[in-house]
Amino acid sequence: MLFETQDESEWNAHIRRLRTSPTGIDWTAVRLDRLCGRQTHPTAFRLSLFTPTTAPHPAQDSSG
């Protein structure tokens, strides 16, 4: 996870800064989540990067 907040204005400002950042970000690998709140949990905003899962190499598999 790269960023998480419960403040929507902070969330919008962070995304805006990323979009205008000269470093660039691979938006095809980004996940933007809005976790809707309920009575016991407030709404949260989360920015994550996908990480590919890799299968173990057959030589590394010790299951026999």
SULWOGI-V891370 format. One record per backbone hydrogen bond with DSSP energy under -0.5 kcal/mol. NH is the residue of the N-H (numbers start at 1). CO is the residue of the C=O. E is the energy in kcal/mol with one decimal. If there is no record, write none. Layout:
BEGIN
NH,CO,E + NH,CO,E
END
This chain:
BEGIN
2,47,-2.8 + 3,47,-1.7 + 5,45,-2.1 + 8,6,-0.7 + 11,7,-2.3 + 12,8,-2.6 + 13,9,-2.2 + 14,10,-2.3 + 15,11,-2.3 + 16,12,-2.3 + 17,13,-2.3 + 18,14,-2.1 + 19,15,-2.3 + 20,16,-1.4 + 21,17,-0.7 + 21,18,-0.7 + 24,21,-0.7 + 27,25,-1.4 + 29,26,-2.0 + 30,27,-0.9 + 31,48,-3.2 + 33,31,-0.5 + 33,46,-3.0 + 35,33,-0.5 + 35,44,-2.9 + 36,34,-0.9 + 38,41,-2.1 + 44,35,-2.1 + 45,5,-3.1 + 46,33,-2.7 + 47,3,-3.1 + 48,31,-2.7 + 50,29,-2.9 + 60,57,-2.0 + 61,57,-0.9 + 61,58,-0.6 + 62,60,-0.6
END
